[in-house]
Amino acid sequence: MPKISVEDKHLTVLNLFTTDAPEKQDKLIEEMTKIVDAATYEGWMSSTVHAGVQSPGTANFIQWRSGEDLEKRYSGEEFKHRTLPVFGEITTSIRLLQNEVSFVLTQPGQGGVADIGPHRDDYTVIGVFGVEAGDQDELVDALGEGQRWFLDVPGFVSHVVLKGLRARGLDGLFVVSYSQWESKEAFEAYRDQPAEQWPEGRAKAVGRVRAVATSADVNTYQVVHTRSAGE
């Protein structure tokens, strides 16, 4: 199963698709699963497909050996003339985000490595934050090191911060947060906690994020399919 670690130095690509109906989400998942199961691209390492929960859509968390390998995939005839047209017919937006893993926080015993896959049944929260060029490193730190208080939150599993490198379908710089929770109920209890009850660490971190983030787009997901090269 795919694992997320700062030390691995993979190129991490997060493909986020939105749509306007549950049945179109089902079609997105069907098409993504076909591509993942047939993948033999040079430099491709793994793909993990997520189904939108809060809003219809999908997320594909993909690990590549390098940016050069990914660009070969993007320049291929299959991608340009089959993949993009198929998804274009059933989506309302397509964002292809290239990132580096900047921070991973896990519960003790996991060794700072996040494990992803449908076998875990985690409730996953993905946030994409816009940021000005001079503030990207501050936002990475605010969303990363500034969030160590997560370890004391019931139901927290892991938290990953991805520093945006380049994108298709999204203007400007960005930072991505990818968090795993034991259940929907655990996440919502954390999310809905009144601000006056927040621990000091949370209040400080939220203030730092709000000071530099120019936008925030958050959706929740369940992992539905994964495959790694060689499987």
VOPA-643974 format. One record per residue: residue number from 1; residue in one letter; z, y, x of N, C-alpha, C in turn. Coordinates in steps of 0.02 Angstrom, whole numbers, always signed. Example, Ala and Ser with C-alpha at 12.3 -4.5 7.8 and 13.67 -1.06 7.14 Angstrom:
2
+-----+------+--------+--------+--------+--------+--------+--------+--------+--------+--------+
! seq ! type !     nZ !     nY !     nX !    caZ !    caY !    caX !     cZ !     cY !     cX !
+-----+------+--------+--------+--------+--------+--------+--------+--------+--------+--------+
!   1 !    a !   +390 !   -284 !   +660 !   +390 !   -225 !   +615 !   +390 !   -165 !   +660 !
!   2 !    s !   +354 !   -112 !   +642 !   +357 !    -53 !   +684 !   +394 !     +2 !   +645 !
+-----+------+--------+--------+--------+--------+--------+--------+--------+--------+--------+
This chain:
231
+-----+------+--------+--------+--------+--------+--------+--------+--------+--------+--------+
! seq ! type !     nZ !     nY !     nX !    caZ !    caY !    caX !     cZ !     cY !     cX !
+-----+------+--------+--------+--------+--------+--------+--------+--------+--------+--------+
!   1 !    m !     +0 !    -60 !    +42 !     +0 !     +0 !     +0 !     +0 !    +63 !    +44 !
!   2 !    p !    -33 !   +116 !    +21 !    -35 !   +178 !    +61 !    +36 !   +206 !    +72 !
!   3 !    k !    +44 !   +236 !   +131 !   +107 !   +268 !   +148 !    +92 !   +339 !   +173 !
!   4 !    i !   +138 !   +385 !   +160 !   +128 !   +455 !   +181 !   +179 !   +471 !   +235 !
!   5 !    s !   +154 !   +492 !   +292 !   +198 !   +507 !   +348 !   +169 !   +565 !   +388 !
!   6 !    v !   +212 !   +609 !   +413 !   +190 !   +665 !   +454 !   +160 !   +638 !   +519 !
!   7 !    e !   +187 !   +585 !   +546 !   +166 !   +559 !   +611 !    +96 !   +529 !   +611 !
!   8 !    d !    +71 !   +507 !   +554 !     +7 !   +471 !   +553 !    -53 !   +516 !   +567 !
!   9 !    k !    -48 !   +580 !   +551 !   -101 !   +629 !   +567 !   -168 !   +614 !   +532 !
!  10 !    h !   -164 !   +581 !   +473 !   -226 !   +569 !   +435 !   -248 !   +634 !   +402 !
!  11 !    l !   -313 !   +638 !   +386 !   -336 !   +690 !   +341 !   -321 !   +666 !   +270 !
!  12 !    t !   -285 !   +705 !   +232 !   -268 !   +687 !   +164 !   -309 !   +729 !   +116 !
!  13 !    v !   -345 !   +695 !    +73 !   -387 !   +730 !    +23 !   -358 !   +717 !    -46 !
!  14 !    l !   -347 !   +770 !    -82 !   -322 !   +764 !   -151 !   -376 !   +790 !   -197 !
!  15 !    n !   -407 !   +746 !   -235 !   -458 !   +764 !   -284 !   -426 !   +770 !   -353 !
!  16 !    l !   -426 !   +830 !   -380 !   -395 !   +843 !   -444 !   -448 !   +859 !   -496 !
!  17 !    f !   -452 !   +819 !   -549 !   -499 !   +829 !   -603 !   -461 !   +844 !   -667 !
!  18 !    t !   -483 !   +893 !   -705 !   -455 !   +905 !   -771 !   -507 !   +890 !   -823 !
!  19 !    t !   -484 !   +874 !   -883 !   -528 !   +861 !   -939 !   -494 !   +884 !  -1002 !
!  20 !    d !   -528 !   +878 !  -1059 !   -501 !   +908 !  -1120 !   -485 !   +858 !  -1174 !
!  21 !    a !   -484 !   +793 !  -1157 !   -469 !   +743 !  -1208 !   -445 !   +678 !  -1174 !
!  22 !    p !   -398 !   +643 !  -1205 !   -373 !   +580 !  -1176 !   -427 !   +529 !  -1163 !
!  23 !    e !   -477 !   +524 !  -1209 !   -529 !   +474 !  -1199 !   -572 !   +490 !  -1138 !
!  24 !    k !   -579 !   +555 !  -1122 !   -616 !   +573 !  -1062 !   -575 !   +557 !   -999 !
!  25 !    q !   -509 !   +562 !  -1004 !   -466 !   +541 !   -949 !   -475 !   +467 !   -936 !
!  26 !    d !   -479 !   +427 !   -989 !   -490 !   +355 !   -981 !   -556 !   +341 !   -945 !
!  27 !    k !   -608 !   +380 !   -962 !   -673 !   +372 !   -930 !   -669 !   +392 !   -856 !
!  28 !    l !   -633 !   +446 !   -842 !   -623 !   +467 !   -772 !   -591 !   +411 !   -731 !
!  29 !    i !   -538 !   +382 !   -759 !   -503 !   +329 !   -723 !   -549 !   +269 !   -712 !
!  30 !    e !   -588 !   +252 !   -763 !   -635 !   +197 !   -757 !   -685 !   +209 !   -701 !
!  31 !    e !   -714 !   +269 !   -699 !   -763 !   +285 !   -647 !   -731 !   +288 !   -578 !
!  32 !    m !   -672 !   +317 !   -574 !   -637 !   +321 !   -509 !   -620 !   +251 !   -483 !
!  33 !    t !   -597 !   +208 !   -527 !   -579 !   +140 !   -507 !   -639 !   +102 !   -480 !
!  34 !    k !   -697 !   +112 !   -510 !   -758 !    +80 !   -486 !   -773 !   +102 !   -414 !
!  35 !    i !   -767 !   +167 !   -402 !   -782 !   +194 !   -336 !   -732 !   +168 !   -284 !
!  36 !    v !   -668 !   +170 !   -303 !   -616 !   +147 !   -256 !   -625 !    +73 !   -239 !
!  37 !    d !   -640 !    +32 !   -288 !   -646 !    -40 !   -276 !   -709 !    -58 !   -236 !
!  38 !    a !   -758 !    -13 !   -236 !   -820 !    -27 !   -199 !   -822 !    +10 !   -132 !
!  39 !    a !   -770 !    +49 !   -116 !   -772 !    +92 !    -57 !   -777 !    +52 !     +8 !
!  40 !    t !   -827 !    +70 !    +49 !   -835 !    +42 !   +116 !   -853 !    +97 !   +165 !
!  41 !    y !   -835 !   +160 !   +149 !   -857 !   +216 !   +188 !   -824 !   +216 !   +257 !
!  42 !    e !   -862 !   +235 !   +308 !   -835 !   +239 !   +375 !   -779 !   +291 !   +378 !
!  43 !    g !   -722 !   +270 !   +402 !   -665 !   +315 !   +409 !   -621 !   +320 !   +347 !
!  44 !    w !   -642 !   +290 !   +291 !   -600 !   +290 !   +231 !   -543 !   +240 !   +240 !
!  45 !    m !   -482 !   +262 !   +223 !   -423 !   +221 !   +234 !   -390 !   +196 !   +170 !
!  46 !    s !   -384 !   +240 !   +119 !   -353 !   +219 !    +56 !   -367 !   +271 !     +2 !
!  47 !    s !   -363 !   +249 !    -60 !   -368 !   +292 !   -118 !   -317 !   +270 !   -170 !
!  48 !    t !   -282 !   +317 !   -200 !   -233 !   +302 !   -251 !   -246 !   +346 !   -312 !
!  49 !    v !   -263 !   +315 !   -367 !   -283 !   +351 !   -428 !   -223 !   +363 !   -473 !
!  50 !    h !   -216 !   +425 !   -497 !   -161 !   +444 !   -541 !   -190 !   +467 !   -608 !
!  51 !    a !   -156 !   +449 !   -662 !   -175 !   +471 !   -730 !   -130 !   +528 !   -751 !
!  52 !    g !   -160 !   +582 !   -777 !   -120 !   +639 !   -800 !    -75 !   +621 !   -858 !
!  53 !    v !    -14 !   +648 !   -858 !    +33 !   +637 !   -911 !    +43 !   +700 !   -952 !
!  54 !    q !    +63 !   +754 !   -920 !    +75 !   +817 !   -955 !    +10 !   +846 !   -983 !
!  55 !    s !    -43 !   +844 !   -943 !   -109 !   +869 !   -964 !   -162 !   +818 !   -945 !
!  56 !    p !   -215 !   +810 !   -985 !   -267 !   +761 !   -969 !   -301 !   +777 !   -902 !
!  57 !    g !   -311 !   +726 !   -862 !   -343 !   +735 !   -798 !   -325 !   +677 !   -752 !
!  58 !    t !   -349 !   +681 !   -691 !   -335 !   +630 !   -642 !   -323 !   +662 !   -574 !
!  59 !    a !   -288 !   +626 !   -531 !   -280 !   +644 !   -461 !   -296 !   +583 !   -419 !
!  60 !    n !   -334 !   +594 !   -366 !   -349 !   +539 !   -320 !   -323 !   +560 !   -251 !
!  61 !    f !   -272 !   +525 !   -227 !   -241 !   +539 !   -162 !   -275 !   +495 !   -111 !
!  62 !    i !   -315 !   +525 !    -67 !   -359 !   +487 !    -22 !   -341 !   +502 !    +51 !
!  63 !    q !   -339 !   +450 !    +91 !   -327 !   +457 !   +162 !   -390 !   +440 !   +201 !
!  64 !    w !   -409 !   +486 !   +246 !   -467 !   +477 !   +288 !   -447 !   +481 !   +362 !
!  65 !    r !   -485 !   +448 !   +403 !   -472 !   +449 !   +475 !   -483 !   +520 !   +504 !
!  66 !    s !   -534 !   +555 !   +479 !   -550 !   +621 !   +505 !   -593 !   +661 !   +456 !
!  67 !    g !   -597 !   +726 !   +468 !   -640 !   +769 !   +427 !   -713 !   +752 !   +436 !
!  68 !    e !   -732 !   +730 !   +494 !   -802 !   +711 !   +506 !   -823 !   +653 !   +462 !
!  69 !    d !   -778 !   +604 !   +455 !   -793 !   +547 !   +411 !   -801 !   +569 !   +338 !
!  70 !    l !   -758 !   +615 !   +317 !   -762 !   +639 !   +248 !   -827 !   +677 !   +236 !
!  71 !    e !   -848 !   +718 !   +283 !   -909 !   +757 !   +275 !   -970 !   +711 !   +270 !
!  72 !    k !   -969 !   +655 !   +304 !  -1023 !   +606 !   +297 !  -1027 !   +581 !   +226 !
!  73 !    r !   -969 !   +570 !   +196 !   -966 !   +547 !   +126 !   -994 !   +602 !    +80 !
!  74 !    y !   -973 !   +664 !    +91 !   -995 !   +719 !    +49 !  -1071 !   +732 !    +55 !
!  75 !    s !  -1098 !   +720 !   +113 !  -1169 !   +733 !   +124 !  -1214 !   +676 !   +103 !
!  76 !    g !  -1184 !   +620 !    +83 !  -1224 !   +562 !    +64 !  -1258 !   +570 !     -4 !
!  77 !    e !  -1312 !   +536 !    -12 !  -1351 !   +541 !    -74 !  -1312 !   +516 !   -134 !
!  78 !    e !  -1272 !   +463 !   -125 !  -1233 !   +436 !   -181 !  -1185 !   +488 !   -208 !
!  79 !    f !  -1149 !   +522 !   -163 !  -1101 !   +571 !   -184 !  -1134 !   +630 !   -220 !
!  80 !    k !  -1189 !   +655 !   -192 !  -1222 !   +713 !   -220 !  -1259 !   +699 !   -285 !
!  81 !    h !  -1289 !   +641 !   -290 !  -1334 !   +628 !   -346 !  -1308 !   +579 !   -398 !
!  82 !    r !  -1251 !   +546 !   -384 !  -1221 !   +503 !   -435 !  -1149 !   +523 !   -449 !
!  83 !    t !  -1108 !   +525 !   -397 !  -1037 !   +537 !   -407 !  -1023 !   +604 !   -440 !
!  84 !    l !  -1046 !   +658 !   -411 !  -1032 !   +724 !   -439 !  -1062 !   +733 !   -509 !
!  85 !    p !  -1125 !   +712 !   -522 !  -1152 !   +720 !   -590 !  -1112 !   +681 !   -642 !
!  86 !    v !  -1090 !   +620 !   -625 !  -1051 !   +581 !   -674 !   -986 !   +616 !   -691 !
!  87 !    f !   -950 !   +639 !   -641 !   -887 !   +673 !   -654 !   -898 !   +741 !   -686 !
!  88 !    g !   -952 !   +773 !   -670 !   -967 !   +838 !   -699 !   -974 !   +836 !   -775 !
!  89 !    e !   -996 !   +778 !   -800 !  -1008 !   +771 !   -872 !   -943 !   +763 !   -912 !
!  90 !    i !   -889 !   +742 !   -880 !   -827 !   +726 !   -917 !   -767 !   +766 !   -893 !
!  91 !    t !   -778 !   +816 !   -851 !   -722 !   +857 !   -827 !   -730 !   +930 !   -848 !
!  92 !    t !   -673 !   +965 !   -847 !   -675 !  +1038 !   -857 !   -664 !  +1074 !   -791 !
!  93 !    s !   -640 !  +1040 !   -740 !   -636 !  +1069 !   -673 !   -631 !  +1013 !   -621 !
!  94 !    i !   -657 !  +1027 !   -561 !   -654 !   +980 !   -506 !   -631 !  +1019 !   -444 !
!  95 !    r !   -575 !   +997 !   -414 !   -551 !  +1027 !   -352 !   -543 !   +972 !   -300 !
!  96 !    l !   -578 !   +980 !   -244 !   -575 !   +932 !   -189 !   -538 !   +966 !   -132 !
!  97 !    l !   -476 !   +947 !   -121 !   -432 !   +982 !    -75 !   -420 !   +941 !    -12 !
!  98 !    q !   -436 !   +970 !    +47 !   -423 !   +937 !   +110 !   -358 !   +965 !   +140 !
!  99 !    n !   -315 !   +920 !   +165 !   -248 !   +941 !   +185 !   -224 !   +902 !   +246 !
! 100 !    e !   -171 !   +929 !   +276 !   -133 !   +892 !   +325 !    -62 !   +884 !   +299 !
! 101 !    v !    -31 !   +826 !   +312 !    +37 !   +815 !   +291 !    +84 !   +854 !   +336 !
! 102 !    s !   +122 !   +900 !   +307 !   +166 !   +944 !   +346 !   +240 !   +925 !   +342 !
! 103 !    f !   +259 !   +891 !   +288 !   +331 !   +877 !   +277 !   +338 !   +818 !   +230 !
! 104 !    v !   +384 !   +773 !   +246 !   +401 !   +718 !   +202 !   +477 !   +711 !   +199 !
! 105 !    l !   +503 !   +711 !   +139 !   +575 !   +702 !   +128 !   +584 !   +640 !    +84 !
! 106 !    t !   +625 !   +593 !   +107 !   +639 !   +533 !    +68 !   +714 !   +520 !    +67 !
! 107 !    q !   +733 !   +476 !    +22 !   +802 !   +455 !    +22 !   +818 !   +415 !    +86 !
! 108 !    p !   +881 !   +415 !   +108 !   +899 !   +376 !   +168 !   +878 !   +303 !   +160 !
! 109 !    g !   +855 !   +275 !   +214 !   +833 !   +206 !   +213 !   +758 !   +198 !   +209 !
! 110 !    q !   +723 !   +252 !   +190 !   +650 !   +249 !   +186 !   +616 !   +272 !   +250 !
! 111 !    g !   +656 !   +297 !   +297 !   +629 !   +316 !   +362 !   +581 !   +374 !   +361 !
! 112 !    g !   +587 !   +418 !   +311 !   +544 !   +476 !   +309 !   +471 !   +459 !   +293 !
! 113 !    v !   +460 !   +402 !   +262 !   +392 !   +381 !   +243 !   +390 !   +369 !   +168 !
! 114 !    a !   +344 !   +403 !   +134 !   +336 !   +394 !    +61 !   +285 !   +339 !    +47 !
! 115 !    d !   +304 !   +295 !     +3 !   +262 !   +238 !    -16 !   +234 !   +252 !    -85 !
! 116 !    i !   +168 !   +247 !    -93 !   +138 !   +261 !   -159 !    +97 !   +202 !   -183 !
! 117 !    g !    +96 !   +193 !   -248 !    +59 !   +139 !   -278 !    +86 !   +122 !   -347 !
! 118 !    p !    +46 !    +88 !   -389 !    +69 !    +72 !   -457 !   +127 !    +23 !   -459 !
! 119 !    h !   +139 !    -13 !   -404 !   +195 !    -60 !   -402 !   +262 !    -24 !   -406 !
! 120 !    r !   +265 !    +42 !   -390 !   +327 !    +78 !   -389 !   +346 !   +107 !   -457 !
! 121 !    d !   +296 !   +121 !   -499 !   +309 !   +149 !   -566 !   +345 !   +216 !   -562 !
! 122 !    d !   +330 !   +255 !   -510 !   +361 !   +321 !   -504 !   +329 !   +370 !   -553 !
! 123 !    y !   +366 !   +422 !   -569 !   +340 !   +480 !   -606 !   +324 !   +532 !   -554 !
! 124 !    t !   +260 !   +550 !   -549 !   +236 !   +592 !   -495 !   +220 !   +662 !   -520 !
! 125 !    v !   +241 !   +712 !   -480 !   +230 !   +782 !   -497 !   +190 !   +814 !   -441 !
! 126 !    i !   +132 !   +842 !   -457 !    +89 !   +874 !   -408 !    +82 !   +948 !   -425 !
! 127 !    g !    +97 !   +991 !   -376 !    +89 !  +1062 !   -385 !    +42 !  +1091 !   -333 !
! 128 !    v !     -3 !  +1134 !   -354 !    -49 !  +1169 !   -309 !    -31 !  +1243 !   -311 !
! 129 !    f !    -13 !  +1271 !   -254 !    +10 !  +1340 !   -250 !    -39 !  +1381 !   -209 !
! 130 !    g !    -65 !  +1435 !   -238 !   -106 !  +1481 !   -201 !    -64 !  +1525 !   -156 !
! 131 !    v !    -93 !  +1548 !   -101 !    -54 !  +1589 !    -54 !   -102 !  +1630 !    -10 !
! 132 !    e !    -79 !  +1688 !    +11 !   -118 !  +1729 !    +57 !   -113 !  +1699 !   +127 !
! 133 !    a !   -164 !  +1714 !   +169 !   -168 !  +1683 !   +235 !   -105 !  +1693 !   +277 !
! 134 !    g !    -78 !  +1752 !   +277 !    -19 !  +1765 !   +318 !    +45 !  +1734 !   +294 !
! 135 !    d !    +44 !  +1706 !   +233 !   +105 !  +1678 !   +204 !   +103 !  +1602 !   +198 !
! 136 !    q !    +50 !  +1569 !   +220 !    +44 !  +1497 !   +209 !    +99 !  +1458 !   +244 !
! 137 !    d !   +114 !  +1475 !   +306 !   +166 !  +1438 !   +342 !   +234 !  +1448 !   +310 !
! 138 !    e !   +248 !  +1508 !   +285 !   +311 !  +1521 !   +251 !   +316 !  +1479 !   +187 !
! 139 !    l !   +260 !  +1473 !   +151 !   +261 !  +1433 !    +90 !   +270 !  +1359 !   +106 !
! 140 !    v !   +239 !  +1335 !   +159 !   +248 !  +1266 !   +180 !   +322 !  +1253 !   +195 !
! 141 !    d !   +354 !  +1300 !   +230 !   +425 !  +1291 !   +248 !   +469 !  +1295 !   +186 !
! 142 !    a !   +454 !  +1342 !   +141 !   +495 !  +1350 !    +81 !   +491 !  +1288 !    +36 !
! 143 !    l !   +431 !  +1259 !    +32 !   +422 !  +1199 !     -9 !   +444 !  +1136 !    +27 !
! 144 !    g !   +451 !  +1140 !    +94 !   +469 !  +1082 !   +133 !   +542 !  +1082 !   +154 !
! 145 !    e !   +556 !  +1110 !   +213 !   +624 !  +1112 !   +239 !   +672 !  +1145 !   +190 !
! 146 !    g !   +647 !  +1193 !   +153 !   +690 !  +1229 !   +105 !   +711 !  +1187 !    +45 !
! 147 !    q !   +684 !  +1127 !    +39 !   +698 !  +1085 !    -20 !   +742 !  +1025 !     -3 !
! 148 !    r !   +777 !  +1024 !    +52 !   +817 !   +966 !    +69 !   +873 !   +952 !    +19 !
! 149 !    w !   +891 !  +1001 !    -20 !   +941 !   +991 !    -73 !   +917 !   +940 !   -125 !
! 150 !    f !   +852 !   +924 !   -125 !   +826 !   +872 !   -171 !   +865 !   +806 !   -164 !
! 151 !    l !   +890 !   +793 !   -104 !   +924 !   +729 !    -91 !   +984 !   +719 !   -136 !
! 152 !    d !  +1011 !   +773 !   -162 !  +1071 !   +768 !   -205 !  +1054 !   +766 !   -279 !
! 153 !    v !   +989 !   +767 !   -296 !   +968 !   +769 !   -366 !   +960 !   +697 !   -392 !
! 154 !    p !   +994 !   +678 !   -447 !   +986 !   +611 !   -474 !   +913 !   +595 !   -492 !
! 155 !    g !   +890 !   +537 !   -471 !   +823 !   +515 !   -488 !   +769 !   +537 !   -439 !
! 156 !    f !   +787 !   +577 !   -388 !   +738 !   +598 !   -339 !   +720 !   +540 !   -293 !
! 157 !    v !   +654 !   +532 !   -279 !   +630 !   +478 !   -236 !   +602 !   +506 !   -171 !
! 158 !    s !   +552 !   +550 !   -175 !   +522 !   +578 !   -114 !   +488 !   +644 !   -130 !
! 159 !    h !   +476 !   +682 !    -77 !   +443 !   +747 !    -84 !   +398 !   +758 !    -23 !
! 160 !    v !   +335 !   +772 !    -35 !   +285 !   +781 !    +18 !   +254 !   +850 !    +11 !
! 161 !    v !   +244 !   +884 !    +68 !   +210 !   +948 !    +67 !   +146 !   +942 !   +109 !
! 162 !    l !    +90 !   +962 !    +79 !    +25 !   +960 !   +110 !     +1 !  +1032 !   +123 !
! 163 !    k !    -16 !  +1047 !   +185 !    -44 !  +1113 !   +202 !   -119 !  +1111 !   +192 !
! 164 !    g !   -144 !  +1155 !   +148 !   -215 !  +1156 !   +134 !   -256 !  +1179 !   +193 !
! 165 !    l !   -311 !  +1144 !   +205 !   -357 !  +1161 !   +260 !   -421 !  +1193 !   +234 !
! 166 !    r !   -450 !  +1162 !   +184 !   -512 !  +1187 !   +154 !   -520 !  +1153 !    +86 !
! 167 !    a !   -564 !  +1181 !    +45 !   -570 !  +1154 !    -23 !   -638 !  +1167 !    -52 !
! 168 !    r !   -656 !  +1126 !   -101 !   -713 !  +1138 !   -145 !   -685 !  +1146 !   -215 !
! 169 !    g !   -706 !  +1198 !   -250 !   -682 !  +1210 !   -317 !   -618 !  +1249 !   -321 !
! 170 !    l !   -595 !  +1276 !   -265 !   -534 !  +1317 !   -263 !   -543 !  +1370 !   -210 !
! 171 !    d !   -534 !  +1433 !   -230 !   -542 !  +1489 !   -183 !   -476 !  +1504 !   -149 !
! 172 !    g !   -479 !  +1524 !    -86 !   -421 !  +1545 !    -49 !   -379 !  +1488 !    -22 !
! 173 !    l !   -326 !  +1506 !    +13 !   -281 !  +1457 !    +43 !   -232 !  +1429 !     -9 !
! 174 !    f !   -203 !  +1372 !     +7 !   -159 !  +1338 !    -41 !   -111 !  +1293 !     -4 !
! 175 !    v !    -59 !  +1272 !    -39 !    -12 !  +1222 !    -16 !     +1 !  +1176 !    -76 !
! 176 !    v !     +7 !  +1111 !    -62 !    +17 !  +1061 !   -115 !    +85 !  +1028 !   -107 !
! 177 !    s !   +120 !  +1020 !   -163 !   +181 !   +979 !   -163 !   +168 !   +916 !   -203 !
! 178 !    y !   +193 !   +859 !   -177 !   +183 !   +794 !   -209 !   +252 !   +761 !   -210 !
! 179 !    s !   +280 !   +754 !   -270 !   +348 !   +728 !   -276 !   +350 !   +666 !   -320 !
! 180 !    q !   +394 !   +620 !   -302 !   +404 !   +558 !   -340 !   +474 !   +557 !   -369 !
! 181 !    w !   +479 !   +535 !   -432 !   +543 !   +531 !   -467 !   +549 !   +462 !   -498 !
! 182 !    e !   +611 !   +440 !   -508 !   +622 !   +373 !   -536 !   +596 !   +368 !   -608 !
! 183 !    s !   +596 !   +423 !   -644 !   +575 !   +421 !   -714 !   +557 !   +491 !   -738 !
! 184 !    k !   +522 !   +494 !   -794 !   +507 !   +557 !   -827 !   +571 !   +593 !   -846 !
! 185 !    e !   +619 !   +555 !   -870 !   +682 !   +585 !   -892 !   +720 !   +617 !   -834 !
! 186 !    a !   +719 !   +585 !   -776 !   +753 !   +612 !   -717 !   +720 !   +678 !   -696 !
! 187 !    f !   +654 !   +680 !   -695 !   +620 !   +742 !   -676 !   +634 !   +797 !   -726 !
! 188 !    e !   +631 !   +782 !   -790 !   +640 !   +834 !   -841 !   +712 !   +860 !   -840 !
! 189 !    a !   +761 !   +818 !   -825 !   +830 !   +841 !   -819 !   +836 !   +891 !   -762 !
! 190 !    y !   +802 !   +877 !   -706 !   +802 !   +924 !   -650 !   +764 !   +988 !   -669 !
! 191 !    r !   +705 !   +980 !   -697 !   +663 !  +1038 !   -714 !   +697 !  +1084 !   -764 !
! 192 !    d !   +732 !  +1057 !   -812 !   +760 !  +1097 !   -867 !   +832 !  +1120 !   -854 !
! 193 !    q !   +858 !  +1107 !   -796 !   +926 !  +1131 !   -781 !   +928 !  +1208 !   -784 !
! 194 !    p !   +975 !  +1238 !   -821 !   +978 !  +1311 !   -825 !   +987 !  +1342 !   -756 !
! 195 !    a !   +955 !  +1399 !   -746 !   +956 !  +1432 !   -680 !  +1027 !  +1447 !   -657 !
! 196 !    e !  +1071 !  +1463 !   -704 !  +1139 !  +1480 !   -685 !  +1177 !  +1420 !   -658 !
! 197 !    q !  +1150 !  +1359 !   -668 !  +1182 !  +1299 !   -643 !  +1150 !  +1273 !   -578 !
! 198 !    w !  +1098 !  +1307 !   -555 !  +1064 !  +1284 !   -495 !  +1110 !  +1286 !   -434 !
! 199 !    p !  +1105 !  +1237 !   -389 !  +1141 !  +1241 !   -326 !  +1112 !  +1298 !   -284 !
! 200 !    e !  +1149 !  +1320 !   -235 !  +1127 !  +1376 !   -194 !  +1060 !  +1362 !   -160 !
! 201 !    g !  +1051 !  +1301 !   -136 !   +989 !  +1284 !   -102 !   +929 !  +1290 !   -146 !
! 202 !    r !   +935 !  +1270 !   -209 !   +879 !  +1275 !   -255 !   +863 !  +1347 !   -270 !
! 203 !    a !   +912 !  +1387 !   -283 !   +901 !  +1458 !   -299 !   +867 !  +1494 !   -240 !
! 204 !    k !   +888 !  +1478 !   -180 !   +858 !  +1510 !   -121 !   +786 !  +1488 !   -112 !
! 205 !    a !   +773 !  +1423 !   -120 !   +706 !  +1397 !   -111 !   +658 !  +1425 !   -163 !
! 206 !    v !   +680 !  +1427 !   -225 !   +637 !  +1455 !   -279 !   +621 !  +1528 !   -264 !
! 207 !    g !   +670 !  +1565 !   -241 !   +657 !  +1635 !   -224 !   +606 !  +1642 !   -169 !
! 208 !    r !   +610 !  +1600 !   -118 !   +561 !  +1603 !    -64 !   +491 !  +1585 !    -88 !
! 209 !    v !   +486 !  +1534 !   -130 !   +420 !  +1514 !   -155 !   +390 !  +1570 !   -198 !
! 210 !    r !   +429 !  +1597 !   -243 !   +404 !  +1649 !   -287 !   +383 !  +1712 !   -249 !
! 211 !    a !   +414 !  +1723 !   -191 !   +399 !  +1783 !   -152 !   +329 !  +1781 !   -120 !
! 212 !    v !   +303 !  +1720 !   -108 !   +239 !  +1716 !    -73 !   +184 !  +1679 !   -111 !
! 213 !    a !   +201 !  +1637 !   -158 !   +149 !  +1601 !   -196 !   +113 !  +1649 !   -243 !
! 214 !    t !    +48 !  +1648 !   -242 !     +8 !  +1691 !   -286 !    -11 !  +1656 !   -351 !
! 215 !    s !     -4 !  +1591 !   -353 !    -18 !  +1553 !   -414 !    +16 !  +1485 !   -408 !
! 216 !    a !    +25 !  +1452 !   -465 !    +54 !  +1385 !   -465 !    +24 !  +1345 !   -523 !
! 217 !    d !     -1 !  +1286 !   -507 !    -31 !  +1242 !   -558 !     +2 !  +1173 !   -549 !
! 218 !    v !    +39 !  +1151 !   -599 !    +78 !  +1089 !   -594 !    +59 !  +1041 !   -650 !
! 219 !    n !    +51 !   +978 !   -632 !    +41 !   +926 !   -683 !    +80 !   +864 !   -661 !
! 220 !    t !    +93 !   +820 !   -709 !   +130 !   +759 !   -695 !    +84 !   +699 !   -705 !
! 221 !    y !    +99 !   +644 !   -668 !    +53 !   +588 !   -665 !    +90 !   +521 !   -661 !
! 222 !    q !    +54 !   +468 !   -677 !    +75 !   +399 !   -662 !    +20 !   +368 !   -619 !
! 223 !    v !    +39 !   +334 !   -566 !    -10 !   +298 !   -525 !    -36 !   +238 !   -565 !
! 224 !    v !   -102 !   +230 !   -566 !   -132 !   +175 !   -605 !   -172 !   +126 !   -563 !
! 225 !    h !   -191 !   +146 !   -502 !   -233 !   +102 !   -461 !   -231 !   +124 !   -389 !
! 226 !    t !   -232 !    +77 !   -343 !   -237 !    +93 !   -272 !   -273 !    +38 !   -234 !
! 227 !    r !   -303 !    +58 !   -178 !   -335 !     +9 !   -134 !   -340 !    +39 !    -65 !
! 228 !    s !   -331 !     -2 !    -15 !   -336 !    +18 !    +55 !   -395 !    -19 !    +88 !
! 229 !    a !   -422 !     +9 !   +141 !   -476 !    -23 !   +177 !   -455 !    -92 !   +200 !
! 230 !    g !   -499 !   -141 !   +193 !   -484 !   -209 !   +214 !   -455 !   -252 !   +159 !
! 231 !    e !   -438 !   -223 !   +102 !   -410 !   -263 !    +47 !   -466 !   -290 !     +4 !
+-----+------+--------+--------+--------+--------+--------+--------+--------+--------+--------+
